Amino acid sequence: ANIRGIKFEPLKSELIHFTRARHPRTEYITFRDTRLAPVESARFLGVWINRKLNWKIHGAAIKQKLIK
């Protein structure tokens, strides 16, 4: 990141392991004194993705928007 001039905000960052395994992975990373634990789902450019790469969480988010 330093070579490319990229700056990251650890508090706005999320870690997700993409896997179809039954049990989620628990490995974490430490980023600028902030421990990032893996999450089940995260939003990226307005699209909700989950660790199994299916569209259930995104569909539920869209449905909630339509209800509002």
PDB file of N, H, CA, C and O in Angstrom:
ATOM      1  N   ALA A   1       0.825  -1.198   0.000  1.00  0.00           N
ATOM      2  CA  ALA A   1       0.000   0.000   0.000  1.00  0.00           C
ATOM      3  C   ALA A   1       0.867   1.258   0.000  1.00  0.00           C
ATOM      4  O   ALA A   1       0.558   2.229  -0.690  1.00  0.00           O
ATOM      5  N   ASN A   2       1.945   1.239   0.770  1.00  0.00           N
ATOM      6  H   ASN A   2       2.196   0.450   1.331  1.00  0.00           H
ATOM      7  CA  ASN A   2       2.804   2.427   0.819  1.00  0.00           C
ATOM      8  C   ASN A   2       3.450   2.708  -0.532  1.00  0.00           C
ATOM      9  O   ASN A   2       3.560   3.863  -0.942  1.00  0.00           O
ATOM     10  N   ILE A   3       3.876   1.657  -1.222  1.00  0.00           N
ATOM     11  H   ILE A   3       3.786   0.718  -0.889  1.00  0.00           H
ATOM     12  CA  ILE A   3       4.505   1.844  -2.528  1.00  0.00           C
ATOM     13  C   ILE A   3       3.522   2.451  -3.522  1.00  0.00           C
ATOM     14  O   ILE A   3       3.897   3.301  -4.330  1.00  0.00           O
ATOM     15  N   ARG A   4       2.272   2.018  -3.465  1.00  0.00           N
ATOM     16  H   ARG A   4       1.968   1.327  -2.809  1.00  0.00           H
ATOM     17  CA  ARG A   4       1.243   2.479  -4.399  1.00  0.00           C
ATOM     18  C   ARG A   4       0.532   3.751  -3.934  1.00  0.00           C
ATOM     19  O   ARG A   4      -0.268   4.321  -4.677  1.00  0.00           O
ATOM     20  N   GLY A   5       0.815   4.190  -2.726  1.00  0.00           N
ATOM     21  H   GLY A   5       1.464   3.727  -2.123  1.00  0.00           H
ATOM     22  CA  GLY A   5       0.183   5.401  -2.212  1.00  0.00           C
ATOM     23  C   GLY A   5      -1.246   5.188  -1.751  1.00  0.00           C
ATOM     24  O   GLY A   5      -2.037   6.131  -1.736  1.00  0.00           O
ATOM     25  N   ILE A   6      -1.590   3.961  -1.374  1.00  0.00           N
ATOM     26  H   ILE A   6      -0.947   3.195  -1.387  1.00  0.00           H
ATOM     27  CA  ILE A   6      -2.943   3.641  -0.918  1.00  0.00           C
ATOM     28  C   ILE A   6      -3.003   3.799   0.593  1.00  0.00           C
ATOM     29  O   ILE A   6      -2.084   3.393   1.304  1.00  0.00           O
ATOM     30  N   LYS A   7      -4.084   4.389   1.077  1.00  0.00           N
ATOM     31  H   LYS A   7      -4.830   4.718   0.499  1.00  0.00           H
ATOM     32  CA  LYS A   7      -4.291   4.524   2.522  1.00  0.00           C
ATOM     33  C   LYS A   7      -5.561   3.777   2.906  1.00  0.00           C
ATOM     34  O   LYS A   7      -6.589   3.903   2.241  1.00  0.00           O
ATOM     35  N   PHE A   8      -5.485   3.001   3.981  1.00  0.00           N
ATOM     36  H   PHE A   8      -4.650   2.899   4.522  1.00  0.00           H
ATOM     37  CA  PHE A   8      -6.607   2.225   4.469  1.00  0.00           C
ATOM     38  C   PHE A   8      -7.022   2.735   5.833  1.00  0.00           C
ATOM     39  O   PHE A   8      -6.186   3.189   6.613  1.00  0.00           O
ATOM     40  N   GLU A   9      -8.307   2.661   6.122  1.00  0.00           N
ATOM     41  H   GLU A   9      -8.987   2.292   5.489  1.00  0.00           H
ATOM     42  CA  GLU A   9      -8.847   3.002   7.435  1.00  0.00           C
ATOM     43  C   GLU A   9      -9.244   1.688   8.110  1.00  0.00           C
ATOM     44  O   GLU A   9     -10.238   1.075   7.720  1.00  0.00           O
ATOM     45  N   PRO A  10      -8.489   1.248   9.110  1.00  0.00           N
ATOM     46  CA  PRO A  10      -8.761  -0.054   9.733  1.00  0.00           C
ATOM     47  C   PRO A  10     -10.178  -0.169  10.304  1.00  0.00           C
ATOM     48  O   PRO A  10     -10.768  -1.249  10.255  1.00  0.00           O
ATOM     49  N   LEU A  11     -10.726   0.904  10.834  1.00  0.00           N
ATOM     50  H   LEU A  11     -10.247   1.781  10.874  1.00  0.00           H
ATOM     51  CA  LEU A  11     -12.058   0.820  11.430  1.00  0.00           C
ATOM     52  C   LEU A  11     -13.154   0.653  10.377  1.00  0.00           C
ATOM     53  O   LEU A  11     -14.260   0.224  10.704  1.00  0.00           O
ATOM     54  N   LYS A  12     -12.865   0.981   9.131  1.00  0.00           N
ATOM     55  H   LYS A  12     -11.966   1.329   8.865  1.00  0.00           H
ATOM     56  CA  LYS A  12     -13.842   0.813   8.059  1.00  0.00           C
ATOM     57  C   LYS A  12     -13.588  -0.456   7.248  1.00  0.00           C
ATOM     58  O   LYS A  12     -14.297  -0.724   6.277  1.00  0.00           O
ATOM     59  N   SER A  13     -12.595  -1.227   7.635  1.00  0.00           N
ATOM     60  H   SER A  13     -12.019  -1.010   8.424  1.00  0.00           H
ATOM     61  CA  SER A  13     -12.220  -2.430   6.896  1.00  0.00           C
ATOM     62  C   SER A  13     -12.880  -3.657   7.508  1.00  0.00           C
ATOM     63  O   SER A  13     -13.122  -3.720   8.713  1.00  0.00           O
ATOM     64  N   GLU A  14     -13.166  -4.637   6.644  1.00  0.00           N
ATOM     65  H   GLU A  14     -12.969  -4.587   5.665  1.00  0.00           H
ATOM     66  CA  GLU A  14     -13.738  -5.898   7.096  1.00  0.00           C
ATOM     67  C   GLU A  14     -12.988  -7.043   6.437  1.00  0.00           C
ATOM     68  O   GLU A  14     -12.487  -6.916   5.319  1.00  0.00           O
ATOM     69  N   LEU A  15     -12.920  -8.144   7.134  1.00  0.00           N
ATOM     70  H   LEU A  15     -13.327  -8.247   8.042  1.00  0.00           H
ATOM     71  CA  LEU A  15     -12.251  -9.347   6.641  1.00  0.00           C
ATOM     72  C   LEU A  15     -13.308 -10.411   6.384  1.00  0.00           C
ATOM     73  O   LEU A  15     -14.147 -10.686   7.242  1.00  0.00           O
ATOM     74  N   ILE A  16     -13.262 -11.000   5.207  1.00  0.00           N
ATOM     75  H   ILE A  16     -12.580 -10.777   4.510  1.00  0.00           H
ATOM     76  CA  ILE A  16     -14.199 -12.076   4.892  1.00  0.00           C
ATOM     77  C   ILE A  16     -13.436 -13.178   4.167  1.00  0.00           C
ATOM     78  O   ILE A  16     -12.673 -12.912   3.239  1.00  0.00           O
ATOM     79  N   HIS A  17     -13.650 -14.424   4.603  1.00  0.00           N
ATOM     80  H   HIS A  17     -14.270 -14.640   5.357  1.00  0.00           H
ATOM     81  CA  HIS A  17     -13.051 -15.590   3.959  1.00  0.00           C
ATOM     82  C   HIS A  17     -14.125 -16.210   3.073  1.00  0.00           C
ATOM     83  O   HIS A  17     -15.180 -16.598   3.573  1.00  0.00           O
ATOM     84  N   PHE A  18     -13.880 -16.312   1.775  1.00  0.00           N
ATOM     85  H   PHE A  18     -13.023 -15.997   1.369  1.00  0.00           H
ATOM     86  CA  PHE A  18     -14.846 -16.913   0.871  1.00  0.00           C
ATOM     87  C   PHE A  18     -14.636 -18.415   0.838  1.00  0.00           C
ATOM     88  O   PHE A  18     -13.601 -18.904   0.383  1.00  0.00           O
ATOM     89  N   THR A  19     -15.636 -19.140   1.328  1.00  0.00           N
ATOM     90  H   THR A  19     -16.476 -18.743   1.697  1.00  0.00           H
ATOM     91  CA  THR A  19     -15.568 -20.593   1.384  1.00  0.00           C
ATOM     92  C   THR A  19     -16.974 -21.173   1.457  1.00  0.00           C
ATOM     93  O   THR A  19     -17.893 -20.541   1.977  1.00  0.00           O
ATOM     94  N   ARG A  20     -17.127 -22.369   0.934  1.00  0.00           N
ATOM     95  H   ARG A  20     -16.381 -22.883   0.512  1.00  0.00           H
ATOM     96  CA  ARG A  20     -18.414 -23.061   1.023  1.00  0.00           C
ATOM     97  C   ARG A  20     -18.411 -24.072   2.184  1.00  0.00           C
ATOM     98  O   ARG A  20     -19.341 -24.867   2.321  1.00  0.00           O
ATOM     99  N   ALA A  21     -17.393 -24.035   2.989  1.00  0.00           N
ATOM    100  H   ALA A  21     -16.638 -23.390   2.878  1.00  0.00           H
ATOM    101  CA  ALA A  21     -17.295 -24.952   4.129  1.00  0.00           C
ATOM    102  C   ALA A  21     -18.449 -24.711   5.099  1.00  0.00           C
ATOM    103  O   ALA A  21     -18.977 -23.602   5.179  1.00  0.00           O
ATOM    104  N   ARG A  22     -18.832 -25.735   5.823  1.00  0.00           N
ATOM    105  H   ARG A  22     -18.403 -26.636   5.758  1.00  0.00           H
ATOM    106  CA  ARG A  22     -19.937 -25.602   6.781  1.00  0.00           C
ATOM    107  C   ARG A  22     -19.603 -24.644   7.913  1.00  0.00           C
ATOM    108  O   ARG A  22     -20.441 -23.849   8.337  1.00  0.00           O
ATOM    109  N   HIS A  23     -18.384 -24.728   8.392  1.00  0.00           N
ATOM    110  H   HIS A  23     -17.703 -25.374   8.047  1.00  0.00           H
ATOM    111  CA  HIS A  23     -17.980 -23.880   9.510  1.00  0.00           C
ATOM    112  C   HIS A  23     -17.082 -22.763   8.994  1.00  0.00           C
ATOM    113  O   HIS A  23     -16.135 -23.018   8.250  1.00  0.00           O
ATOM    114  N   PRO A  24     -17.375 -21.534   9.384  1.00  0.00           N
ATOM    115  CA  PRO A  24     -16.557 -20.418   8.896  1.00  0.00           C
ATOM    116  C   PRO A  24     -15.149 -20.461   9.470  1.00  0.00           C
ATOM    117  O   PRO A  24     -14.922 -20.978  10.564  1.00  0.00           O
ATOM    118  N   ARG A  25     -14.220 -19.917   8.721  1.00  0.00           N
ATOM    119  H   ARG A  25     -14.404 -19.497   7.832  1.00  0.00           H
ATOM    120  CA  ARG A  25     -12.834 -19.837   9.198  1.00  0.00           C
ATOM    121  C   ARG A  25     -12.755 -18.762  10.275  1.00  0.00           C
ATOM    122  O   ARG A  25     -13.525 -17.802  10.265  1.00  0.00           O
ATOM    123  N   THR A  26     -11.826 -18.931  11.193  1.00  0.00           N
ATOM    124  H   THR A  26     -11.200 -19.711  11.201  1.00  0.00           H
ATOM    125  CA  THR A  26     -11.737 -18.005  12.324  1.00  0.00           C
ATOM    126  C   THR A  26     -10.434 -17.215  12.357  1.00  0.00           C
ATOM    127  O   THR A  26     -10.201 -16.453  13.295  1.00  0.00           O
ATOM    128  N   GLU A  27      -9.584 -17.386  11.352  1.00  0.00           N
ATOM    129  H   GLU A  27      -9.773 -18.006  10.590  1.00  0.00           H
ATOM    130  CA  GLU A  27      -8.321 -16.665  11.337  1.00  0.00           C
ATOM    131  C   GLU A  27      -8.582 -15.163  11.230  1.00  0.00           C
ATOM    132  O   GLU A  27      -9.500 -14.732  10.533  1.00  0.00           O
ATOM    133  N   TYR A  28      -7.791 -14.398  11.906  1.00  0.00           N
ATOM    134  H   TYR A  28      -7.045 -14.748  12.473  1.00  0.00           H
ATOM    135  CA  TYR A  28      -7.936 -12.947  11.887  1.00  0.00           C
ATOM    136  C   TYR A  28      -6.614 -12.310  11.472  1.00  0.00           C
ATOM    137  O   TYR A  28      -5.579 -12.975  11.420  1.00  0.00           O
ATOM    138  N   ILE A  29      -6.663 -11.019  11.178  1.00  0.00           N
ATOM    139  H   ILE A  29      -7.503 -10.479  11.220  1.00  0.00           H
ATOM    140  CA  ILE A  29      -5.436 -10.279  10.890  1.00  0.00           C
ATOM    141  C   ILE A  29      -5.377  -9.061  11.798  1.00  0.00           C
ATOM    142  O   ILE A  29      -6.403  -8.565  12.263  1.00  0.00           O
ATOM    143  N   THR A  30      -4.177  -8.595  12.040  1.00  0.00           N
ATOM    144  H   THR A  30      -3.344  -8.998  11.663  1.00  0.00           H
ATOM    145  CA  THR A  30      -3.975  -7.369  12.801  1.00  0.00           C
ATOM    146  C   THR A  30      -3.503  -6.305  11.825  1.00  0.00           C
ATOM    147  O   THR A  30      -2.516  -6.482  11.112  1.00  0.00           O
ATOM    148  N   PHE A  31      -4.220  -5.212  11.810  1.00  0.00           N
ATOM    149  H   PHE A  31      -5.022  -5.068  12.390  1.00  0.00           H
ATOM    150  CA  PHE A  31      -3.978  -4.149  10.848  1.00  0.00           C
ATOM    151  C   PHE A  31      -3.874  -2.833  11.595  1.00  0.00           C
ATOM    152  O   PHE A  31      -4.872  -2.310  12.091  1.00  0.00           O
ATOM    153  N   ARG A  32      -2.654  -2.295  11.674  1.00  0.00           N
ATOM    154  H   ARG A  32      -1.843  -2.720  11.271  1.00  0.00           H
ATOM    155  CA  ARG A  32      -2.394  -1.048  12.401  1.00  0.00           C
ATOM    156  C   ARG A  32      -2.982  -1.077  13.813  1.00  0.00           C
ATOM    157  O   ARG A  32      -3.760  -0.200  14.187  1.00  0.00           O
ATOM    158  N   ASP A  33      -2.617  -2.057  14.565  1.00  0.00           N
ATOM    159  H   ASP A  33      -1.984  -2.770  14.261  1.00  0.00           H
ATOM    160  CA  ASP A  33      -3.046  -2.233  15.955  1.00  0.00           C
ATOM    161  C   ASP A  33      -4.537  -2.494  16.094  1.00  0.00           C
ATOM    162  O   ASP A  33      -5.064  -2.411  17.204  1.00  0.00           O
ATOM    163  N   THR A  34      -5.232  -2.805  15.012  1.00  0.00           N
ATOM    164  H   THR A  34      -4.803  -2.872  14.110  1.00  0.00           H
ATOM    165  CA  THR A  34      -6.652  -3.146  15.052  1.00  0.00           C
ATOM    166  C   THR A  34      -6.808  -4.588  14.604  1.00  0.00           C
ATOM    167  O   THR A  34      -6.330  -4.968  13.535  1.00  0.00           O
ATOM    168  N   ARG A  35      -7.478  -5.390  15.424  1.00  0.00           N
ATOM    169  H   ARG A  35      -7.866  -5.082  16.292  1.00  0.00           H
ATOM    170  CA  ARG A  35      -7.692  -6.797  15.076  1.00  0.00           C
ATOM    171  C   ARG A  35      -8.956  -6.904  14.226  1.00  0.00           C
ATOM    172  O   ARG A  35     -10.035  -6.484  14.644  1.00  0.00           O
ATOM    173  N   LEU A  36      -8.809  -7.466  13.041  1.00  0.00           N
ATOM    174  H   LEU A  36      -7.933  -7.807  12.701  1.00  0.00           H
ATOM    175  CA  LEU A  36      -9.940  -7.671  12.148  1.00  0.00           C
ATOM    176  C   LEU A  36     -10.332  -9.135  12.177  1.00  0.00           C
ATOM    177  O   LEU A  36      -9.599  -9.998  11.693  1.00  0.00           O
ATOM    178  N   ALA A  37     -11.487  -9.404  12.746  1.00  0.00           N
ATOM    179  H   ALA A  37     -12.083  -8.704  13.139  1.00  0.00           H
ATOM    180  CA  ALA A  37     -12.013 -10.762  12.783  1.00  0.00           C
ATOM    181  C   ALA A  37     -12.898 -10.969  11.559  1.00  0.00           C
ATOM    182  O   ALA A  37     -13.498 -10.012  11.069  1.00  0.00           O
ATOM    183  N   PRO A  38     -12.992 -12.195  11.058  1.00  0.00           N
ATOM    184  CA  PRO A  38     -13.812 -12.433   9.877  1.00  0.00           C
ATOM    185  C   PRO A  38     -15.295 -12.232  10.155  1.00  0.00           C
ATOM    186  O   PRO A  38     -15.774 -12.493  11.259  1.00  0.00           O
ATOM    187  N   VAL A  39     -16.013 -11.763   9.140  1.00  0.00           N
ATOM    188  H   VAL A  39     -15.623 -11.551   8.244  1.00  0.00           H
ATOM    189  CA  VAL A  39     -17.453 -11.542   9.233  1.00  0.00           C
ATOM    190  C   VAL A  39     -18.152 -12.490   8.258  1.00  0.00           C
ATOM    191  O   VAL A  39     -17.534 -12.983   7.314  1.00  0.00           O
ATOM    192  N   GLU A  40     -19.428 -12.739   8.487  1.00  0.00           N
ATOM    193  H   GLU A  40     -19.930 -12.339   9.254  1.00  0.00           H
ATOM    194  CA  GLU A  40     -20.217 -13.614   7.613  1.00  0.00           C
ATOM    195  C   GLU A  40     -20.560 -12.926   6.300  1.00  0.00           C
ATOM    196  O   GLU A  40     -20.549 -13.561   5.246  1.00  0.00           O
ATOM    197  N   SER A  41     -20.867 -11.621   6.356  1.00  0.00           N
ATOM    198  H   SER A  41     -20.875 -11.105   7.212  1.00  0.00           H
ATOM    199  CA  SER A  41     -21.237 -10.895   5.145  1.00  0.00           C
ATOM    200  C   SER A  41     -20.741  -9.461   5.246  1.00  0.00           C
ATOM    201  O   SER A  41     -20.525  -8.932   6.336  1.00  0.00           O
ATOM    202  N   ALA A  42     -20.565  -8.840   4.072  1.00  0.00           N
ATOM    203  H   ALA A  42     -20.741  -9.269   3.186  1.00  0.00           H
ATOM    204  CA  ALA A  42     -20.068  -7.469   4.018  1.00  0.00           C
ATOM    205  C   ALA A  42     -20.631  -6.794   2.768  1.00  0.00           C
ATOM    206  O   ALA A  42     -20.994  -7.459   1.797  1.00  0.00           O
ATOM    207  N   ARG A  43     -20.698  -5.467   2.810  1.00  0.00           N
ATOM    208  H   ARG A  43     -20.403  -4.928   3.598  1.00  0.00           H
ATOM    209  CA  ARG A  43     -21.167  -4.714   1.659  1.00  0.00           C
ATOM    210  C   ARG A  43     -19.965  -4.167   0.902  1.00  0.00           C
ATOM    211  O   ARG A  43     -19.063  -3.581   1.500  1.00  0.00           O
ATOM    212  N   PHE A  44     -19.953  -4.357  -0.404  1.00  0.00           N
ATOM    213  H   PHE A  44     -20.686  -4.834  -0.890  1.00  0.00           H
ATOM    214  CA  PHE A  44     -18.877  -3.880  -1.249  1.00  0.00           C
ATOM    215  C   PHE A  44     -19.501  -3.199  -2.457  1.00  0.00           C
ATOM    216  O   PHE A  44     -20.180  -3.845  -3.256  1.00  0.00           O
ATOM    217  N   LEU A  45     -19.277  -1.910  -2.591  1.00  0.00           N
ATOM    218  H   LEU A  45     -18.725  -1.386  -1.942  1.00  0.00           H
ATOM    219  CA  LEU A  45     -19.830  -1.117  -3.689  1.00  0.00           C
ATOM    220  C   LEU A  45     -21.339  -1.301  -3.821  1.00  0.00           C
ATOM    221  O   LEU A  45     -21.867  -1.410  -4.928  1.00  0.00           O
ATOM    222  N   GLY A  46     -22.025  -1.333  -2.681  1.00  0.00           N
ATOM    223  H   GLY A  46     -21.596  -1.244  -1.782  1.00  0.00           H
ATOM    224  CA  GLY A  46     -23.484  -1.421  -2.672  1.00  0.00           C
ATOM    225  C   GLY A  46     -24.045  -2.819  -2.825  1.00  0.00           C
ATOM    226  O   GLY A  46     -25.263  -2.996  -2.806  1.00  0.00           O
ATOM    227  N   VAL A  47     -23.193  -3.813  -2.977  1.00  0.00           N
ATOM    228  H   VAL A  47     -22.203  -3.670  -2.993  1.00  0.00           H
ATOM    229  CA  VAL A  47     -23.644  -5.197  -3.134  1.00  0.00           C
ATOM    230  C   VAL A  47     -23.258  -5.974  -1.887  1.00  0.00           C
ATOM    231  O   VAL A  47     -22.102  -5.959  -1.463  1.00  0.00           O
ATOM    232  N   TRP A  48     -24.244  -6.657  -1.301  1.00  0.00           N
ATOM    233  H   TRP A  48     -25.183  -6.669  -1.645  1.00  0.00           H
ATOM    234  CA  TRP A  48     -23.971  -7.483  -0.127  1.00  0.00           C
ATOM    235  C   TRP A  48     -23.475  -8.848  -0.586  1.00  0.00           C
ATOM    236  O   TRP A  48     -24.111  -9.513  -1.404  1.00  0.00           O
ATOM    237  N   ILE A  49     -22.334  -9.254  -0.050  1.00  0.00           N
ATOM    238  H   ILE A  49     -21.817  -8.715   0.615  1.00  0.00           H
ATOM    239  CA  ILE A  49     -21.771 -10.569  -0.356  1.00  0.00           C
ATOM    240  C   ILE A  49     -21.581 -11.326   0.948  1.00  0.00           C
ATOM    241  O   ILE A  49     -21.355 -10.726   1.999  1.00  0.00           O
ATOM    242  N   ASN A  50     -21.674 -12.637   0.875  1.00  0.00           N
ATOM    243  H   ASN A  50     -21.858 -13.125   0.021  1.00  0.00           H
ATOM    244  CA  ASN A  50     -21.409 -13.437   2.067  1.00  0.00           C
ATOM    245  C   ASN A  50     -20.321 -14.446   1.771  1.00  0.00           C
ATOM    246  O   ASN A  50     -19.889 -14.587   0.627  1.00  0.00           O
ATOM    247  N   ARG A  51     -19.883 -15.141   2.790  1.00  0.00           N
ATOM    248  H   ARG A  51     -20.234 -15.026   3.719  1.00  0.00           H
ATOM    249  CA  ARG A  51     -18.720 -16.011   2.652  1.00  0.00           C
ATOM    250  C   ARG A  51     -18.962 -17.172   1.702  1.00  0.00           C
ATOM    251  O   ARG A  51     -18.004 -17.725   1.161  1.00  0.00           O
ATOM    252  N   LYS A  52     -20.222 -17.559   1.481  1.00  0.00           N
ATOM    253  H   LYS A  52     -21.000 -17.110   1.920  1.00  0.00           H
ATOM    254  CA  LYS A  52     -20.521 -18.666   0.581  1.00  0.00           C
ATOM    255  C   LYS A  52     -20.816 -18.197  -0.846  1.00  0.00           C
ATOM    256  O   LYS A  52     -21.108 -19.016  -1.717  1.00  0.00           O
ATOM    257  N   LEU A  53     -20.742 -16.905  -1.086  1.00  0.00           N
ATOM    258  H   LEU A  53     -20.504 -16.240  -0.378  1.00  0.00           H
ATOM    259  CA  LEU A  53     -20.952 -16.307  -2.399  1.00  0.00           C
ATOM    260  C   LEU A  53     -22.305 -16.677  -3.014  1.00  0.00           C
ATOM    261  O   LEU A  53     -22.395 -17.012  -4.195  1.00  0.00           O
ATOM    262  N   ASN A  54     -23.347 -16.610  -2.194  1.00  0.00           N
ATOM    263  H   ASN A  54     -23.275 -16.339  -1.234  1.00  0.00           H
ATOM    264  CA  ASN A  54     -24.695 -16.731  -2.745  1.00  0.00           C
ATOM    265  C   ASN A  54     -25.396 -15.386  -2.554  1.00  0.00           C
ATOM    266  O   ASN A  54     -24.854 -14.500  -1.894  1.00  0.00           O
ATOM    267  N   TRP A  55     -26.552 -15.227  -3.103  1.00  0.00           N
ATOM    268  H   TRP A  55     -26.992 -15.947  -3.639  1.00  0.00           H
ATOM    269  CA  TRP A  55     -27.199 -13.913  -3.153  1.00  0.00           C
ATOM    270  C   TRP A  55     -28.288 -13.735  -2.106  1.00  0.00           C
ATOM    271  O   TRP A  55     -29.057 -12.778  -2.198  1.00  0.00           O
ATOM    272  N   LYS A  56     -28.386 -14.608  -1.122  1.00  0.00           N
ATOM    273  H   LYS A  56     -27.762 -15.386  -1.047  1.00  0.00           H
ATOM    274  CA  LYS A  56     -29.458 -14.522  -0.132  1.00  0.00           C
ATOM    275  C   LYS A  56     -29.401 -13.225   0.667  1.00  0.00           C
ATOM    276  O   LYS A  56     -30.433 -12.579   0.848  1.00  0.00           O
ATOM    277  N   ILE A  57     -28.245 -12.830   1.141  1.00  0.00           N
ATOM    278  H   ILE A  57     -27.406 -13.354   0.994  1.00  0.00           H
ATOM    279  CA  ILE A  57     -28.124 -11.633   1.973  1.00  0.00           C
ATOM    280  C   ILE A  57     -28.399 -10.374   1.148  1.00  0.00           C
ATOM    281  O   ILE A  57     -29.000  -9.425   1.653  1.00  0.00           O
ATOM    282  N   HIS A  58     -27.968 -10.357  -0.107  1.00  0.00           N
ATOM    283  H   HIS A  58     -27.480 -11.128  -0.516  1.00  0.00           H
ATOM    284  CA  HIS A  58     -28.220  -9.199  -0.964  1.00  0.00           C
ATOM    285  C   HIS A  58     -29.716  -9.101  -1.288  1.00  0.00           C
ATOM    286  O   HIS A  58     -30.286  -8.010  -1.292  1.00  0.00           O
ATOM    287  N   GLY A  59     -30.336 -10.235  -1.556  1.00  0.00           N
ATOM    288  H   GLY A  59     -29.873 -11.122  -1.553  1.00  0.00           H
ATOM    289  CA  GLY A  59     -31.778 -10.251  -1.820  1.00  0.00           C
ATOM    290  C   GLY A  59     -32.573  -9.752  -0.631  1.00  0.00           C
ATOM    291  O   GLY A  59     -33.554  -9.029  -0.803  1.00  0.00           O
ATOM    292  N   ALA A  60     -32.168 -10.125   0.572  1.00  0.00           N
ATOM    293  H   ALA A  60     -31.371 -10.712   0.713  1.00  0.00           H
ATOM    294  CA  ALA A  60     -32.855  -9.666   1.781  1.00  0.00           C
ATOM    295  C   ALA A  60     -32.676  -8.162   1.971  1.00  0.00           C
ATOM    296  O   ALA A  60     -33.607  -7.481   2.401  1.00  0.00           O
ATOM    297  N   ALA A  61     -31.500  -7.639   1.658  1.00  0.00           N
ATOM    298  H   ALA A  61     -30.744  -8.192   1.309  1.00  0.00           H
ATOM    299  CA  ALA A  61     -31.254  -6.201   1.787  1.00  0.00           C
ATOM    300  C   ALA A  61     -32.105  -5.413   0.785  1.00  0.00           C
ATOM    301  O   ALA A  61     -32.657  -4.368   1.129  1.00  0.00           O
ATOM    302  N   ILE A  62     -32.212  -5.904  -0.439  1.00  0.00           N
ATOM    303  H   ILE A  62     -31.763  -6.753  -0.719  1.00  0.00           H
ATOM    304  CA  ILE A  62     -33.042  -5.258  -1.455  1.00  0.00           C
ATOM    305  C   ILE A  62     -34.509  -5.303  -1.035  1.00  0.00           C
ATOM    306  O   ILE A  62     -35.231  -4.320  -1.200  1.00  0.00           O
ATOM    307  N   LYS A  63     -34.946  -6.420  -0.503  1.00  0.00           N
ATOM    308  H   LYS A  63     -34.359  -7.219  -0.370  1.00  0.00           H
ATOM    309  CA  LYS A  63     -36.335  -6.557  -0.055  1.00  0.00           C
ATOM    310  C   LYS A  63     -36.647  -5.544   1.046  1.00  0.00           C
ATOM    311  O   LYS A  63     -37.720  -4.940   1.047  1.00  0.00           O
ATOM    312  N   GLN A  64     -35.710  -5.354   1.987  1.00  0.00           N
ATOM    313  H   GLN A  64     -34.839  -5.844   1.987  1.00  0.00           H
ATOM    314  CA  GLN A  64     -35.897  -4.364   3.051  1.00  0.00           C
ATOM    315  C   GLN A  64     -36.013  -2.952   2.481  1.00  0.00           C
ATOM    316  O   GLN A  64     -36.816  -2.153   2.964  1.00  0.00           O
ATOM    317  N   LYS A  65     -35.215  -2.640   1.457  1.00  0.00           N
ATOM    318  H   LYS A  65     -34.563  -3.289   1.065  1.00  0.00           H
ATOM    319  CA  LYS A  65     -35.291  -1.328   0.821  1.00  0.00           C
ATOM    320  C   LYS A  65     -36.647  -1.124   0.154  1.00  0.00           C
ATOM    321  O   LYS A  65     -37.224  -0.039   0.232  1.00  0.00           O
ATOM    322  N   LEU A  66     -37.149  -2.156  -0.497  1.00  0.00           N
ATOM    323  H   LEU A  66     -36.681  -3.037  -0.560  1.00  0.00           H
ATOM    324  CA  LEU A  66     -38.436  -2.057  -1.177  1.00  0.00           C
ATOM    325  C   LEU A  66     -39.587  -1.894  -0.179  1.00  0.00           C
ATOM    326  O   LEU A  66     -40.563  -1.202  -0.467  1.00  0.00           O
ATOM    327  N   ILE A  67     -39.478  -2.514   0.964  1.00  0.00           N
ATOM    328  H   ILE A  67     -38.685  -3.076   1.198  1.00  0.00           H
ATOM    329  CA  ILE A  67     -40.507  -2.388   1.995  1.00  0.00           C
ATOM    330  C   ILE A  67     -40.574  -0.955   2.516  1.00  0.00           C
ATOM    331  O   ILE A  67     -41.656  -0.427   2.772  1.00  0.00           O
ATOM    332  N   LYS A  68     -39.403  -0.331   2.669  1.00  0.00           N
ATOM    333  H   LYS A  68     -38.524  -0.760   2.460  1.00  0.00           H
ATOM    334  CA  LYS A  68     -39.365   1.055   3.161  1.00  0.00           C
ATOM    335  C   LYS A  68     -39.968   1.988   2.139  1.00  0.00           C
ATOM    336  O   LYS A  68     -40.028   3.196   2.366  1.00  0.00           O
TER     337      LYS A  68
END
